[in-house]
């Protein structure tokens, strides 16, 4: 975000007699108070309301939401902008209650840093043989494995959006041999980028670790299945930090059970929370975290939310506006 853009938006708001009006907040996972405080610092006149205490819904012009319940938007007739509390916007596409208004996703530095740290942790854990040492500790065994230089570990990142590109760049900067795959032509410093044109063979054949960073869309649902896992070398590892529904879980379980996949680190799942009887819990070669790879940080992200509101008030497009047809 440029200083000039901020200044222009601020000046427009100061000159306008129109006040921001009301914003409705909805999330079952995020606490509203940090957002209220952060946004009040940016837009003091913003009327911050937390669902279900929305007051007069006709006064609501902006929505800051995460996975809103079905029918949530039906009562807000004067909505002008929806801001998604995160990067993945799959819960806001193909809805029958959402009016034709811009949808903006968050892309703050705090969220990017957290995702980068999670994937770095997962990749380094495999590259430095930590699962073997964890098992050896349980056996009380001094088990030496000679380290390999990082550049000998080949990591493939599928999905080079804002988060995927940040992850790929961080891995490359650390010294890994990083390849990237995306449906569009992309250029990421230090990363060998390929365009996914329906085939995986040229990308998968020699990878040690595959990282999924693809958004969930109609085209990506269960896109990573048996053909992808079979295309990886025996013993390769898989990391999923985007959306569980992008992966065919039955195919993943089969590949882990027969030993073709050496292990998986999974932060997201087809159904969440993961049921107590799910096979993943009993798999020694599966590392599970409860959908926490990245979160939005209000004190950092509020600036973008406020800027998008200012832009809407001045008749412009918000920051990080998504294409509902593409799903991202």
C-alpha positions as CSV (number, residue, x, y, z in Angstrom):
1,X,0.0,0.0,0.0
2,X,1.6,3.3,-1.0
3,X,1.7,6.4,1.1
4,X,0.1,8.3,-1.7
5,X,-2.9,6.0,-1.8
6,X,-3.3,6.3,2.0
7,X,-3.1,10.1,1.8
8,X,-5.5,10.3,-1.1
9,X,-8.0,8.1,0.7
10,X,-7.6,10.1,4.0
11,X,-8.2,13.4,2.2
12,X,-11.3,12.1,0.5
13,X,-12.8,11.0,3.8
14,X,-12.0,14.4,5.5
15,X,-13.5,16.4,2.7
16,X,-16.7,14.2,2.5
17,X,-19.6,14.9,4.8
18,X,-20.5,11.2,4.6
19,X,-19.6,9.2,7.6
20,X,-18.5,5.5,7.4
21,X,-21.7,4.2,9.0
22,X,-21.9,0.7,10.5
23,X,-19.8,-2.4,10.1
24,X,-21.0,-5.8,11.3
25,X,-18.5,-8.3,12.6
26,X,-19.0,-12.1,12.4
27,X,-16.7,-14.9,13.3
28,X,-16.9,-18.0,15.5
29,X,-13.1,-18.1,15.9
30,X,-11.9,-14.5,16.1
31,X,-12.4,-12.2,19.1
32,X,-14.2,-9.0,18.1
33,X,-12.7,-6.6,20.6
34,X,-9.1,-6.4,19.2
35,X,-10.7,-5.6,15.8
36,X,-13.0,-3.0,17.4
37,X,-10.0,-1.3,19.1
38,X,-7.8,-1.4,16.0
39,X,-10.5,-0.1,13.6
40,X,-11.5,2.7,16.0
41,X,-7.9,4.0,15.8
42,X,-8.1,4.1,12.0
43,X,-11.8,5.2,11.6
44,X,-13.0,6.8,14.9
45,X,-16.5,7.4,13.5
46,X,-17.0,3.8,12.4
47,X,-20.0,2.1,14.2
48,X,-18.6,-1.4,15.0
49,X,-21.4,-3.9,15.7
50,X,-21.0,-7.6,16.5
51,X,-23.4,-10.2,15.2
52,X,-26.1,-10.9,16.4
53,X,-26.4,-7.4,18.0
54,X,-26.6,-5.6,14.7
55,X,-29.2,-3.0,15.5
56,X,-30.9,-1.6,12.5
57,X,-29.5,-3.8,9.6
58,X,-30.3,-1.0,7.1
59,X,-27.5,1.0,8.7
60,X,-24.9,-1.6,8.0
61,X,-22.7,-0.8,5.0
62,X,-19.7,-3.0,5.7
63,X,-19.2,-6.6,6.8
64,X,-16.0,-8.1,8.3
65,X,-16.6,-11.9,8.4
66,X,-15.2,-15.4,8.6
67,X,-17.4,-18.2,7.3
68,X,-20.8,-16.5,7.9
69,X,-23.8,-18.8,8.4
70,X,-26.2,-19.4,5.5
71,X,-28.5,-16.5,5.0
72,X,-26.3,-14.1,6.9
73,X,-26.3,-11.3,4.3
74,X,-30.0,-11.4,3.4
75,X,-31.0,-8.7,5.9
76,X,-28.3,-6.2,5.0
77,X,-29.9,-4.2,2.1
78,X,-27.3,-1.4,2.0
79,X,-24.2,-3.4,2.1
80,X,-21.3,-1.9,0.1
81,X,-18.3,-4.1,1.0
82,X,-17.5,-7.5,2.4
83,X,-14.1,-8.1,3.9
84,X,-13.1,-11.7,4.5
85,X,-11.2,-12.4,7.8
86,X,-8.4,-14.3,6.0
87,X,-7.0,-15.3,2.7
88,X,-9.4,-18.1,1.7
89,X,-12.7,-16.8,0.4
90,X,-14.4,-20.1,-0.5
91,X,-17.1,-19.5,2.1
92,X,-18.1,-16.3,0.3
93,X,-18.4,-17.6,-3.3
94,X,-21.5,-19.3,-4.8
95,X,-23.9,-18.0,-2.1
96,X,-27.5,-17.0,-2.8
97,X,-27.7,-14.4,0.0
98,X,-24.7,-12.2,-0.9
99,X,-25.5,-9.0,-2.9
100,X,-23.3,-7.9,-5.8
101,X,-20.8,-6.0,-3.8
102,X,-16.9,-6.1,-3.8
103,X,-15.3,-8.8,-1.7
104,X,-11.9,-8.1,-0.2
105,X,-9.6,-10.6,1.4
106,X,-7.0,-9.8,4.0
107,X,-3.3,-10.0,3.2
108,X,-1.5,-8.5,6.1
109,X,2.2,-9.0,7.0
110,X,1.3,-10.8,10.2
111,X,-0.7,-13.5,8.4
112,X,2.0,-13.9,5.8
113,X,4.7,-14.3,8.4
114,X,2.7,-16.9,10.3
115,X,2.1,-19.0,7.2
116,X,5.7,-18.7,6.2
117,X,6.9,-19.9,9.6
118,X,4.5,-22.8,9.6
119,X,5.6,-24.2,6.3
120,X,9.2,-23.5,7.0
121,X,8.8,-25.5,10.2
122,X,7.1,-28.4,8.4
123,X,9.7,-28.6,5.6
124,X,12.7,-28.3,7.9
125,X,11.2,-31.0,10.2
126,X,11.4,-33.4,7.2
127,X,14.6,-32.1,5.7
128,X,16.4,-32.5,9.0
129,X,14.9,-36.0,9.7
130,X,13.2,-34.8,12.9
131,X,10.4,-37.5,12.7
132,X,13.1,-40.2,12.9
133,X,14.7,-38.5,15.9
134,X,11.3,-38.2,17.6
135,X,10.8,-42.0,17.1
136,X,14.3,-42.7,18.3
137,X,13.7,-40.7,21.5
138,X,10.6,-42.8,22.3
139,X,12.9,-45.9,21.9
140,X,15.6,-44.2,24.0
141,X,18.0,-44.8,21.1
142,X,20.9,-42.5,20.0
143,X,20.1,-42.6,16.3
144,X,22.5,-40.6,14.1
145,X,21.5,-39.6,10.5
146,X,24.1,-37.6,8.6
147,X,22.5,-34.2,7.6
148,X,22.1,-33.4,3.9
149,X,22.8,-29.9,2.6
150,X,19.5,-28.0,2.2
151,X,19.9,-27.4,-1.5
152,X,19.7,-31.2,-2.0
153,X,16.1,-31.2,-0.7
154,X,13.6,-30.5,-3.6
155,X,10.4,-28.8,-2.5
156,X,7.4,-28.2,-4.7
157,X,4.9,-25.5,-3.8
158,X,1.5,-25.8,-5.6
159,X,-0.4,-22.5,-5.7
160,X,1.7,-19.3,-6.0
161,X,-0.8,-16.7,-4.7
162,X,0.2,-14.2,-2.1
163,X,0.8,-16.8,0.6
164,X,2.1,-19.5,-1.7
165,X,4.6,-17.1,-3.3
166,X,5.7,-15.9,0.2
167,X,6.3,-19.5,1.3
168,X,8.2,-20.5,-1.8
169,X,10.4,-17.4,-1.5
170,X,11.2,-18.1,2.1
171,X,12.2,-21.7,1.3
172,X,14.4,-20.6,-1.5
173,X,16.1,-17.9,0.6
174,X,16.9,-20.6,3.2
175,X,18.6,-22.6,0.5
176,X,16.1,-25.3,-0.6
177,X,15.7,-26.3,-4.2
178,X,12.2,-24.9,-4.7
179,X,9.9,-25.4,-7.6
180,X,6.5,-23.7,-8.0
181,X,3.3,-24.7,-9.9
182,X,0.4,-22.4,-10.6
183,X,-2.5,-22.3,-13.1
184,X,-1.2,-18.9,-14.3
185,X,2.3,-17.8,-15.4
186,X,4.1,-16.7,-12.2
187,X,7.6,-15.4,-11.5
188,X,8.9,-15.9,-8.0
189,X,12.6,-15.0,-7.1
190,X,14.7,-18.1,-6.6
191,X,11.9,-20.4,-7.6
192,X,11.6,-22.5,-10.8
193,X,8.0,-21.8,-11.8
194,X,5.8,-23.9,-14.0
195,X,2.3,-23.4,-15.3
196,X,-0.1,-26.2,-14.5
197,X,-1.7,-27.1,-17.8
198,X,-3.5,-30.3,-16.7
199,X,-0.4,-32.5,-16.2
200,X,1.7,-33.1,-13.1
201,X,4.5,-35.4,-14.3
202,X,7.1,-32.8,-15.1
203,X,6.6,-31.2,-11.7
204,X,6.3,-34.2,-9.3
205,X,8.9,-36.7,-10.5
206,X,11.8,-35.9,-8.3
207,X,10.3,-33.9,-5.3
208,X,11.2,-34.8,-1.8
209,X,8.4,-32.6,-0.3
210,X,5.1,-31.4,-1.8
211,X,3.4,-28.3,-0.3
212,X,-0.2,-27.5,-1.1
213,X,-1.0,-23.8,-1.0
214,X,-3.9,-23.8,-3.5
215,X,-7.2,-22.1,-2.7
216,X,-10.5,-24.1,-2.7
217,X,-12.4,-23.5,-5.9
218,X,-14.7,-25.6,-8.1
219,X,-11.6,-26.5,-10.1
220,X,-9.3,-27.4,-7.2
221,X,-11.7,-29.5,-5.1
222,X,-10.0,-32.9,-4.6
223,X,-7.5,-32.0,-7.3
224,X,-4.7,-33.6,-5.3
225,X,-5.6,-37.2,-5.4
226,X,-4.1,-40.6,-6.3
227,X,-2.6,-39.5,-9.5
228,X,-0.6,-36.8,-7.7
229,X,0.6,-39.0,-4.9
230,X,1.5,-41.8,-7.3
231,X,3.5,-39.2,-9.3
232,X,5.7,-38.5,-6.3
233,X,8.8,-40.5,-5.6
234,X,8.4,-43.3,-3.0
235,X,9.0,-41.8,0.5
236,X,8.1,-38.2,-0.5
237,X,6.4,-36.1,2.2
238,X,3.2,-34.0,1.8
239,X,2.3,-30.7,3.6
240,X,-1.2,-29.2,3.4
241,X,-1.6,-25.7,4.8
242,X,-4.4,-24.3,2.5
243,X,-7.7,-26.1,2.4
244,X,-8.6,-29.7,3.3
245,X,-11.1,-30.1,0.5
246,X,-8.4,-29.6,-2.1
247,X,-7.1,-33.1,-1.2
248,X,-8.8,-36.5,-1.8
249,X,-8.4,-37.7,1.8
250,X,-9.1,-41.4,0.9
251,X,-6.3,-41.3,-1.7
252,X,-4.0,-39.6,0.9
253,X,-4.8,-42.3,3.5
254,X,-4.1,-45.0,1.0
255,X,-0.7,-43.5,-0.1
256,X,0.3,-43.2,3.6
257,X,-0.7,-46.7,4.5
258,X,1.0,-48.4,1.6
259,X,4.2,-46.5,2.3
260,X,4.4,-44.6,-1.0
261,X,4.1,-41.4,0.9
262,X,6.6,-41.2,3.7
263,X,4.7,-38.8,5.8
264,X,2.2,-35.9,5.9
265,X,1.9,-32.7,7.9
266,X,-1.8,-31.6,7.9
267,X,-3.2,-28.4,9.2
268,X,-6.5,-28.5,7.3
269,X,-9.0,-31.3,6.7
270,X,-12.1,-32.2,4.7
271,X,-14.2,-31.9,7.8
272,X,-13.2,-29.8,10.8
273,X,-12.7,-30.4,13.6
274,X,-11.2,-33.8,12.8
275,X,-13.4,-36.5,14.3
276,X,-11.9,-38.6,17.1
277,X,-12.3,-41.8,15.0
278,X,-10.5,-40.4,11.9
279,X,-7.7,-42.7,10.6
280,X,-5.2,-39.8,10.7
281,X,-5.0,-39.9,14.5
282,X,-3.6,-43.4,14.5
283,X,-1.0,-42.9,11.8
284,X,2.5,-42.6,13.1
285,X,3.6,-40.8,9.9
286,X,1.0,-38.0,10.1
287,X,1.6,-34.8,12.0
288,X,-1.7,-32.9,12.9
289,X,-2.3,-29.3,13.8
290,X,-5.8,-27.8,14.2
291,X,-6.1,-25.3,11.4
292,X,-3.7,-22.7,12.9
293,X,-1.0,-22.3,10.2
294,X,-1.9,-18.7,9.8
295,X,-4.3,-16.2,11.4
296,X,-5.1,-12.5,10.8
297,X,-3.4,-10.1,13.2
298,X,-5.9,-7.3,13.9
299,X,-3.4,-4.6,14.7
300,X,-1.7,-5.2,11.4
301,X,-4.7,-6.1,9.2
302,X,-7.0,-3.2,10.4
303,X,-5.1,-0.7,8.3
304,X,-6.1,-2.6,5.1
305,X,-9.7,-2.9,6.3
306,X,-9.9,0.8,7.0
307,X,-8.2,1.6,3.7
308,X,-10.7,-0.5,1.8
309,X,-13.6,1.3,3.5
310,X,-12.1,4.7,2.6
311,X,-11.7,3.6,-1.0
312,X,-15.3,2.4,-1.2
313,X,-16.5,5.8,0.3
314,X,-14.6,7.6,-2.4
315,X,-16.0,5.5,-5.2
316,X,-13.0,3.2,-5.8
317,X,-12.3,-0.5,-5.6
318,X,-11.1,-1.9,-2.2
319,X,-7.7,-3.4,-1.6
320,X,-7.2,-7.1,-2.4
321,X,-10.5,-7.4,-4.2
322,X,-11.2,-11.0,-5.4
323,X,-12.9,-12.3,-8.5
324,X,-15.9,-14.4,-7.3
325,X,-15.9,-16.3,-10.6
326,X,-12.4,-17.5,-10.0
327,X,-12.8,-18.0,-6.3
328,X,-9.8,-16.0,-5.3
